[in-house]
Amino acid sequence: MTDDDLAAAVERFLDGTDTALAEYDQGYADADATVSVVRTHVDELRDAVDGN
């Protein structure tokens, strides 16, 4: 993984997580749904770092 690839993966993670948390804060999603979305983003980031 190049530094550019890692930076892009981190940016996608942060954007997706920020969106999920903002939707929770605005009352559009409950806590369980928000945690599920954040976990998905963590898994995607982990896969990108591991090269999967």
PQR file of N, CA, C, O and H, with PARSE charges and radii, in Angstrom:
ATOM      1  N   MET A   1       0.854  -1.167   0.000 -0.4000 1.5000
ATOM      2  CA  MET A   1       0.000   0.000   0.000 -0.0000 2.0000
ATOM      3  C   MET A   1       0.897   1.226   0.000  0.5500 1.7000
ATOM      4  O   MET A   1       1.820   1.348   0.805 -0.5500 1.4000
ATOM      5  N   THR A   2       0.605   2.115  -0.911 -0.4000 1.5000
ATOM      6  CA  THR A   2       1.374   3.354  -0.970 -0.0000 2.0000
ATOM      7  C   THR A   2       0.827   4.353   0.044  0.5500 1.7000
ATOM      8  O   THR A   2      -0.265   4.177   0.586 -0.5500 1.4000
ATOM      9  H   THR A   2      -0.145   2.016  -1.566  0.4000 1.0000
ATOM     10  N   ASP A   3       1.593   5.386   0.286 -0.4000 1.5000
ATOM     11  CA  ASP A   3       1.124   6.438   1.187 -0.0000 2.0000
ATOM     12  C   ASP A   3      -0.149   7.086   0.655  0.5500 1.7000
ATOM     13  O   ASP A   3      -1.035   7.445   1.430 -0.5500 1.4000
ATOM     14  H   ASP A   3       2.480   5.529  -0.154  0.4000 1.0000
ATOM     15  N   ASP A   4      -0.242   7.237  -0.670 -0.4000 1.5000
ATOM     16  CA  ASP A   4      -1.453   7.825  -1.268 -0.0000 2.0000
ATOM     17  C   ASP A   4      -2.662   6.918  -1.056  0.5500 1.7000
ATOM     18  O   ASP A   4      -3.760   7.392  -0.764 -0.5500 1.4000
ATOM     19  H   ASP A   4       0.479   6.945  -1.300  0.4000 1.0000
ATOM     20  N   ASP A   5      -2.452   5.606  -1.204 -0.4000 1.5000
ATOM     21  CA  ASP A   5      -3.543   4.652  -0.981 -0.0000 2.0000
ATOM     22  C   ASP A   5      -4.002   4.689   0.469  0.5500 1.7000
ATOM     23  O   ASP A   5      -5.200   4.671   0.751 -0.5500 1.4000
ATOM     24  H   ASP A   5      -1.560   5.221  -1.441  0.4000 1.0000
ATOM     25  N   LEU A   6      -3.047   4.739   1.380 -0.4000 1.5000
ATOM     26  CA  LEU A   6      -3.383   4.794   2.797 -0.0000 2.0000
ATOM     27  C   LEU A   6      -4.127   6.080   3.125  0.5500 1.7000
ATOM     28  O   LEU A   6      -5.122   6.062   3.851 -0.5500 1.4000
ATOM     29  H   LEU A   6      -2.074   4.753   1.150  0.4000 1.0000
ATOM     30  N   ALA A   7      -3.649   7.186   2.595 -0.4000 1.5000
ATOM     31  CA  ALA A   7      -4.311   8.472   2.836 -0.0000 2.0000
ATOM     32  C   ALA A   7      -5.741   8.452   2.306  0.5500 1.7000
ATOM     33  O   ALA A   7      -6.651   8.974   2.951 -0.5500 1.4000
ATOM     34  H   ALA A   7      -2.841   7.201   2.005  0.4000 1.0000
ATOM     35  N   ALA A   8      -5.942   7.850   1.137 -0.4000 1.5000
ATOM     36  CA  ALA A   8      -7.289   7.775   0.558 -0.0000 2.0000
ATOM     37  C   ALA A   8      -8.191   6.891   1.415  0.5500 1.7000
ATOM     38  O   ALA A   8      -9.358   7.220   1.633 -0.5500 1.4000
ATOM     39  H   ALA A   8      -5.203   7.426   0.614  0.4000 1.0000
ATOM     40  N   ALA A   9      -7.654   5.766   1.904 -0.4000 1.5000
ATOM     41  CA  ALA A   9      -8.445   4.865   2.755 -0.0000 2.0000
ATOM     42  C   ALA A   9      -8.830   5.552   4.062  0.5500 1.7000
ATOM     43  O   ALA A   9      -9.963   5.426   4.525 -0.5500 1.4000
ATOM     44  H   ALA A   9      -6.706   5.499   1.728  0.4000 1.0000
ATOM     45  N   VAL A  10      -7.895   6.268   4.646 -0.4000 1.5000
ATOM     46  CA  VAL A  10      -8.180   6.987   5.891 -0.0000 2.0000
ATOM     47  C   VAL A  10      -9.218   8.078   5.639  0.5500 1.7000
ATOM     48  O   VAL A  10     -10.118   8.276   6.455 -0.5500 1.4000
ATOM     49  H   VAL A  10      -6.974   6.370   4.270  0.4000 1.0000
ATOM     50  N   GLU A  11      -9.099   8.777   4.531 -0.4000 1.5000
ATOM     51  CA  GLU A  11     -10.059   9.839   4.197 -0.0000 2.0000
ATOM     52  C   GLU A  11     -11.466   9.266   4.032  0.5500 1.7000
ATOM     53  O   GLU A  11     -12.433   9.849   4.523 -0.5500 1.4000
ATOM     54  H   GLU A  11      -8.368   8.616   3.868  0.4000 1.0000
ATOM     55  N   ARG A  12     -11.590   8.120   3.338 -0.4000 1.5000
ATOM     56  CA  ARG A  12     -12.903   7.468   3.179 -0.0000 2.0000
ATOM     57  C   ARG A  12     -13.460   7.066   4.540  0.5500 1.7000
ATOM     58  O   ARG A  12     -14.648   7.246   4.807 -0.5500 1.4000
ATOM     59  H   ARG A  12     -10.805   7.646   2.939  0.4000 1.0000
ATOM     60  N   PHE A  13     -12.596   6.518   5.404 -0.4000 1.5000
ATOM     61  CA  PHE A  13     -13.016   6.126   6.743 -0.0000 2.0000
ATOM     62  C   PHE A  13     -13.535   7.331   7.521  0.5500 1.7000
ATOM     63  O   PHE A  13     -14.619   7.285   8.102 -0.5500 1.4000
ATOM     64  H   PHE A  13     -11.630   6.371   5.187  0.4000 1.0000
ATOM     65  N   LEU A  14     -12.764   8.395   7.527 -0.4000 1.5000
ATOM     66  CA  LEU A  14     -13.162   9.581   8.288 -0.0000 2.0000
ATOM     67  C   LEU A  14     -14.441  10.201   7.741  0.5500 1.7000
ATOM     68  O   LEU A  14     -15.315  10.598   8.512 -0.5500 1.4000
ATOM     69  H   LEU A  14     -11.883   8.433   7.054  0.4000 1.0000
ATOM     70  N   ASP A  15     -14.558  10.288   6.428 -0.4000 1.5000
ATOM     71  CA  ASP A  15     -15.775  10.853   5.823 -0.0000 2.0000
ATOM     72  C   ASP A  15     -17.004  10.012   6.167  0.5500 1.7000
ATOM     73  O   ASP A  15     -18.043  10.544   6.558 -0.5500 1.4000
ATOM     74  H   ASP A  15     -13.848   9.966   5.801  0.4000 1.0000
ATOM     75  N   GLY A  16     -16.873   8.694   6.016 -0.4000 1.5000
ATOM     76  CA  GLY A  16     -18.006   7.817   6.306 -0.0000 2.0000
ATOM     77  C   GLY A  16     -18.391   7.836   7.773  0.5500 1.7000
ATOM     78  O   GLY A  16     -19.574   7.847   8.115 -0.5500 1.4000
ATOM     79  H   GLY A  16     -16.029   8.261   5.699  0.4000 1.0000
ATOM     80  N   THR A  17     -17.393   7.841   8.633 -0.4000 1.5000
ATOM     81  CA  THR A  17     -17.662   7.871  10.069 -0.0000 2.0000
ATOM     82  C   THR A  17     -18.265   9.206  10.479  0.5500 1.7000
ATOM     83  O   THR A  17     -19.209   9.247  11.268 -0.5500 1.4000
ATOM     84  H   THR A  17     -16.432   7.832   8.356  0.4000 1.0000
ATOM     85  N   ASP A  18     -17.727  10.293   9.952 -0.4000 1.5000
ATOM     86  CA  ASP A  18     -18.296  11.616  10.245 -0.0000 2.0000
ATOM     87  C   ASP A  18     -19.754  11.700   9.809  0.5500 1.7000
ATOM     88  O   ASP A  18     -20.585  12.257  10.526 -0.5500 1.4000
ATOM     89  H   ASP A  18     -16.960  10.260   9.311  0.4000 1.0000
ATOM     90  N   THR A  19     -20.065  11.154   8.647 -0.4000 1.5000
ATOM     91  CA  THR A  19     -21.441  11.171   8.151 -0.0000 2.0000
ATOM     92  C   THR A  19     -22.357  10.365   9.068  0.5500 1.7000
ATOM     93  O   THR A  19     -23.451  10.813   9.411 -0.5500 1.4000
ATOM     94  H   THR A  19     -19.389  10.701   8.065  0.4000 1.0000
ATOM     95  N   ALA A  20     -21.905   9.172   9.464 -0.4000 1.5000
ATOM     96  CA  ALA A  20     -22.717   8.328  10.347 -0.0000 2.0000
ATOM     97  C   ALA A  20     -22.972   9.024  11.677  0.5500 1.7000
ATOM     98  O   ALA A  20     -24.095   9.006  12.181 -0.5500 1.4000
ATOM     99  H   ALA A  20     -21.016   8.808   9.186  0.4000 1.0000
ATOM    100  N   LEU A  21     -21.951   9.631  12.241 -0.4000 1.5000
ATOM    101  CA  LEU A  21     -22.120  10.318  13.529 -0.0000 2.0000
ATOM    102  C   LEU A  21     -23.002  11.554  13.400  0.5500 1.7000
ATOM    103  O   LEU A  21     -23.788  11.853  14.298 -0.5500 1.4000
ATOM    104  H   LEU A  21     -21.039   9.646  11.832  0.4000 1.0000
ATOM    105  N   ALA A  22     -22.877  12.265  12.301 -0.4000 1.5000
ATOM    106  CA  ALA A  22     -23.725  13.439  12.082 -0.0000 2.0000
ATOM    107  C   ALA A  22     -25.192  13.027  11.955  0.5500 1.7000
ATOM    108  O   ALA A  22     -26.076  13.692  12.494 -0.5500 1.4000
ATOM    109  H   ALA A  22     -22.239  12.022  11.571  0.4000 1.0000
ATOM    110  N   GLU A  23     -25.446  11.933  11.244 -0.4000 1.5000
ATOM    111  CA  GLU A  23     -26.821  11.445  11.116 -0.0000 2.0000
ATOM    112  C   GLU A  23     -27.376  11.029  12.479  0.5500 1.7000
ATOM    113  O   GLU A  23     -28.550  11.259  12.770 -0.5500 1.4000
ATOM    114  H   GLU A  23     -24.727  11.393  10.806  0.4000 1.0000
ATOM    115  N   TYR A  24     -26.546  10.428  13.298 -0.4000 1.5000
ATOM    116  CA  TYR A  24     -26.975  10.074  14.657 -0.0000 2.0000
ATOM    117  C   TYR A  24     -27.281  11.330  15.459  0.5500 1.7000
ATOM    118  O   TYR A  24     -28.320  11.416  16.114 -0.5500 1.4000
ATOM    119  H   TYR A  24     -25.592  10.241  13.062  0.4000 1.0000
ATOM    120  N   ASP A  25     -26.378  12.303  15.408 -0.4000 1.5000
ATOM    121  CA  ASP A  25     -26.562  13.550  16.152 -0.0000 2.0000
ATOM    122  C   ASP A  25     -27.831  14.282  15.738  0.5500 1.7000
ATOM    123  O   ASP A  25     -28.462  14.950  16.558 -0.5500 1.4000
ATOM    124  H   ASP A  25     -25.534  12.233  14.876  0.4000 1.0000
ATOM    125  N   GLN A  26     -28.206  14.159  14.467 -0.4000 1.5000
ATOM    126  CA  GLN A  26     -29.400  14.836  13.968 -0.0000 2.0000
ATOM    127  C   GLN A  26     -30.664  14.008  14.191  0.5500 1.7000
ATOM    128  O   GLN A  26     -31.762  14.456  13.860 -0.5500 1.4000
ATOM    129  H   GLN A  26     -27.693  13.618  13.801  0.4000 1.0000
ATOM    130  N   GLY A  27     -30.523  12.817  14.743 -0.4000 1.5000
ATOM    131  CA  GLY A  27     -31.677  11.982  15.025 -0.0000 2.0000
ATOM    132  C   GLY A  27     -32.145  11.132  13.862  0.5500 1.7000
ATOM    133  O   GLY A  27     -33.236  10.564  13.920 -0.5500 1.4000
ATOM    134  H   GLY A  27     -29.631  12.453  15.013  0.4000 1.0000
ATOM    135  N   TYR A  28     -31.343  11.027  12.797 -0.4000 1.5000
ATOM    136  CA  TYR A  28     -31.740  10.237  11.629 -0.0000 2.0000
ATOM    137  C   TYR A  28     -31.447   8.754  11.790  0.5500 1.7000
ATOM    138  O   TYR A  28     -31.981   7.936  11.041 -0.5500 1.4000
ATOM    139  H   TYR A  28     -30.457  11.488  12.750  0.4000 1.0000
ATOM    140  N   ALA A  29     -30.596   8.389  12.768 -0.4000 1.5000
ATOM    141  CA  ALA A  29     -30.230   6.989  12.974 -0.0000 2.0000
ATOM    142  C   ALA A  29     -30.135   6.728  14.473  0.5500 1.7000
ATOM    143  O   ALA A  29     -29.808   7.618  15.258 -0.5500 1.4000
ATOM    144  H   ALA A  29     -30.162   9.054  13.377  0.4000 1.0000
ATOM    145  N   ASP A  30     -30.428   5.493  14.845 -0.4000 1.5000
ATOM    146  CA  ASP A  30     -30.282   5.153  16.261 -0.0000 2.0000
ATOM    147  C   ASP A  30     -28.847   4.683  16.531  0.5500 1.7000
ATOM    148  O   ASP A  30     -28.046   4.532  15.609 -0.5500 1.4000
ATOM    149  H   ASP A  30     -30.694   4.771  14.207  0.4000 1.0000
ATOM    150  N   ALA A  31     -28.545   4.459  17.795 -0.4000 1.5000
ATOM    151  CA  ALA A  31     -27.180   4.105  18.192 -0.0000 2.0000
ATOM    152  C   ALA A  31     -26.731   2.788  17.570  0.5500 1.7000
ATOM    153  O   ALA A  31     -25.593   2.681  17.113 -0.5500 1.4000
ATOM    154  H   ALA A  31     -29.196   4.582  18.545  0.4000 1.0000
ATOM    155  N   ASP A  32     -27.602   1.789  17.545 -0.4000 1.5000
ATOM    156  CA  ASP A  32     -27.226   0.487  16.982 -0.0000 2.0000
ATOM    157  C   ASP A  32     -26.876   0.599  15.503  0.5500 1.7000
ATOM    158  O   ASP A  32     -25.893   0.016  15.046 -0.5500 1.4000
ATOM    159  H   ASP A  32     -28.526   1.876  17.916  0.4000 1.0000
ATOM    160  N   ALA A  33     -27.671   1.337  14.769 -0.4000 1.5000
ATOM    161  CA  ALA A  33     -27.404   1.519  13.340 -0.0000 2.0000
ATOM    162  C   ALA A  33     -26.097   2.278  13.131  0.5500 1.7000
ATOM    163  O   ALA A  33     -25.322   1.959  12.229 -0.5500 1.4000
ATOM    164  H   ALA A  33     -28.470   1.811  15.141  0.4000 1.0000
ATOM    165  N   THR A  34     -25.860   3.274  13.962 -0.4000 1.5000
ATOM    166  CA  THR A  34     -24.639   4.069  13.833 -0.0000 2.0000
ATOM    167  C   THR A  34     -23.413   3.221  14.120  0.5500 1.7000
ATOM    168  O   THR A  34     -22.425   3.288  13.388 -0.5500 1.4000
ATOM    169  H   THR A  34     -26.489   3.533  14.695  0.4000 1.0000
ATOM    170  N   VAL A  35     -23.469   2.424  15.181 -0.4000 1.5000
ATOM    171  CA  VAL A  35     -22.338   1.547  15.508 -0.0000 2.0000
ATOM    172  C   VAL A  35     -22.105   0.553  14.372  0.5500 1.7000
ATOM    173  O   VAL A  35     -20.957   0.272  14.029 -0.5500 1.4000
ATOM    174  H   VAL A  35     -24.271   2.369  15.775  0.4000 1.0000
ATOM    175  N   SER A  36     -23.147   0.029  13.799 -0.4000 1.5000
ATOM    176  CA  SER A  36     -23.011  -0.905  12.690 -0.0000 2.0000
ATOM    177  C   SER A  36     -22.309  -0.253  11.501  0.5500 1.7000
ATOM    178  O   SER A  36     -21.430  -0.860  10.889 -0.5500 1.4000
ATOM    179  H   SER A  36     -24.080   0.257  14.077  0.4000 1.0000
ATOM    180  N   VAL A  37     -22.689   0.960  11.177 -0.4000 1.5000
ATOM    181  CA  VAL A  37     -22.065   1.678  10.062 -0.0000 2.0000
ATOM    182  C   VAL A  37     -20.592   1.953  10.363  0.5500 1.7000
ATOM    183  O   VAL A  37     -19.734   1.764   9.501 -0.5500 1.4000
ATOM    184  H   VAL A  37     -23.403   1.453  11.674  0.4000 1.0000
ATOM    185  N   VAL A  38     -20.303   2.394  11.574 -0.4000 1.5000
ATOM    186  CA  VAL A  38     -18.915   2.682  11.944 -0.0000 2.0000
ATOM    187  C   VAL A  38     -18.080   1.401  11.892  0.5500 1.7000
ATOM    188  O   VAL A  38     -16.939   1.425  11.432 -0.5500 1.4000
ATOM    189  H   VAL A  38     -21.000   2.547  12.275  0.4000 1.0000
ATOM    190  N   ARG A  39     -18.637   0.294  12.357 -0.4000 1.5000
ATOM    191  CA  ARG A  39     -17.912  -0.979  12.292 -0.0000 2.0000
ATOM    192  C   ARG A  39     -17.611  -1.364  10.842  0.5500 1.7000
ATOM    193  O   ARG A  39     -16.527  -1.863  10.540 -0.5500 1.4000
ATOM    194  H   ARG A  39     -19.564   0.275  12.731  0.4000 1.0000
ATOM    195  N   THR A  40     -18.558  -1.134   9.966 -0.4000 1.5000
ATOM    196  CA  THR A  40     -18.327  -1.406   8.547 -0.0000 2.0000
ATOM    197  C   THR A  40     -17.172  -0.569   8.024  0.5500 1.7000
ATOM    198  O   THR A  40     -16.320  -1.070   7.291 -0.5500 1.4000
ATOM    199  H   THR A  40     -19.438  -0.729  10.212  0.4000 1.0000
ATOM    200  N   HIS A  41     -17.141   0.698   8.395 -0.4000 1.5000
ATOM    201  CA  HIS A  41     -16.042   1.564   7.952 -0.0000 2.0000
ATOM    202  C   HIS A  41     -14.704   1.110   8.535  0.5500 1.7000
ATOM    203  O   HIS A  41     -13.682   1.173   7.853 -0.5500 1.4000
ATOM    204  H   HIS A  41     -17.833   1.105   8.990  0.4000 1.0000
ATOM    205  N   VAL A  42     -14.700   0.657   9.775 -0.4000 1.5000
ATOM    206  CA  VAL A  42     -13.474   0.129  10.387 -0.0000 2.0000
ATOM    207  C   VAL A  42     -13.013  -1.103   9.609  0.5500 1.7000
ATOM    208  O   VAL A  42     -11.826  -1.234   9.309 -0.5500 1.4000
ATOM    209  H   VAL A  42     -15.531   0.605  10.330  0.4000 1.0000
ATOM    210  N   ASP A  43     -13.932  -1.999   9.280 -0.4000 1.5000
ATOM    211  CA  ASP A  43     -13.577  -3.203   8.524 -0.0000 2.0000
ATOM    212  C   ASP A  43     -13.014  -2.848   7.150  0.5500 1.7000
ATOM    213  O   ASP A  43     -12.041  -3.450   6.697 -0.5500 1.4000
ATOM    214  H   ASP A  43     -14.896  -1.892   9.523  0.4000 1.0000
ATOM    215  N   GLU A  44     -13.628  -1.872   6.494 -0.4000 1.5000
ATOM    216  CA  GLU A  44     -13.148  -1.446   5.176 -0.0000 2.0000
ATOM    217  C   GLU A  44     -11.755  -0.837   5.271  0.5500 1.7000
ATOM    218  O   GLU A  44     -10.910  -1.088   4.411 -0.5500 1.4000
ATOM    219  H   GLU A  44     -14.418  -1.383   6.862  0.4000 1.0000
ATOM    220  N   LEU A  45     -11.507  -0.042   6.301 -0.4000 1.5000
ATOM    221  CA  LEU A  45     -10.189   0.548   6.503 -0.0000 2.0000
ATOM    222  C   LEU A  45      -9.176  -0.558   6.777  0.5500 1.7000
ATOM    223  O   LEU A  45      -8.083  -0.554   6.211 -0.5500 1.4000
ATOM    224  H   LEU A  45     -12.193   0.162   7.000  0.4000 1.0000
ATOM    225  N   ARG A  46      -9.530  -1.492   7.633 -0.4000 1.5000
ATOM    226  CA  ARG A  46      -8.631  -2.602   7.949 -0.0000 2.0000
ATOM    227  C   ARG A  46      -8.295  -3.404   6.694  0.5500 1.7000
ATOM    228  O   ARG A  46      -7.138  -3.765   6.477 -0.5500 1.4000
ATOM    229  H   ARG A  46     -10.418  -1.495   8.093  0.4000 1.0000
ATOM    230  N   ASP A  47      -9.305  -3.683   5.869 -0.4000 1.5000
ATOM    231  CA  ASP A  47      -9.072  -4.420   4.624 -0.0000 2.0000
ATOM    232  C   ASP A  47      -8.132  -3.654   3.691  0.5500 1.7000
ATOM    233  O   ASP A  47      -7.251  -4.244   3.066 -0.5500 1.4000
ATOM    234  H   ASP A  47     -10.244  -3.390   6.045  0.4000 1.0000
ATOM    235  N   ALA A  48      -8.326  -2.342   3.604 -0.4000 1.5000
ATOM    236  CA  ALA A  48      -7.467  -1.523   2.745 -0.0000 2.0000
ATOM    237  C   ALA A  48      -6.022  -1.546   3.246  0.5500 1.7000
ATOM    238  O   ALA A  48      -5.090  -1.634   2.447 -0.5500 1.4000
ATOM    239  H   ALA A  48      -9.042  -1.863   4.112  0.4000 1.0000
ATOM    240  N   VAL A  49      -5.838  -1.468   4.536 -0.4000 1.5000
ATOM    241  CA  VAL A  49      -4.495  -1.477   5.107 -0.0000 2.0000
ATOM    242  C   VAL A  49      -3.854  -2.842   4.936  0.5500 1.7000
ATOM    243  O   VAL A  49      -2.661  -2.940   4.647 -0.5500 1.4000
ATOM    244  H   VAL A  49      -6.595  -1.396   5.185  0.4000 1.0000
ATOM    245  N   ASP A  50      -4.638  -3.894   5.111 -0.4000 1.5000
ATOM    246  CA  ASP A  50      -4.116  -5.258   4.965 -0.0000 2.0000
ATOM    247  C   ASP A  50      -3.933  -5.665   3.515  0.5500 1.7000
ATOM    248  O   ASP A  50      -3.307  -6.684   3.224 -0.5500 1.4000
ATOM    249  H   ASP A  50      -5.607  -3.815   5.346  0.4000 1.0000
ATOM    250  N   GLY A  51      -4.483  -4.863   2.599 -0.4000 1.5000
ATOM    251  CA  GLY A  51      -4.338  -5.158   1.185 -0.0000 2.0000
ATOM    252  C   GLY A  51      -5.327  -6.145   0.631  0.5500 1.7000
ATOM    253  O   GLY A  51      -5.078  -6.749  -0.411 -0.5500 1.4000
ATOM    254  H   GLY A  51      -4.992  -4.035   2.836  0.4000 1.0000
ATOM    255  N   ASN A  52      -6.443  -6.323   1.301 -0.4000 1.5000
ATOM    256  CA  ASN A  52      -7.476  -7.268   0.844 -0.0000 2.0000
ATOM    257  C   ASN A  52      -8.455  -6.622  -0.086  0.5500 1.7000
ATOM    258  O   ASN A  52      -9.383  -7.278  -0.559 -0.5500 1.4000
ATOM    259  H   ASN A  52      -6.645  -5.832   2.149  0.4000 1.0000
TER
END
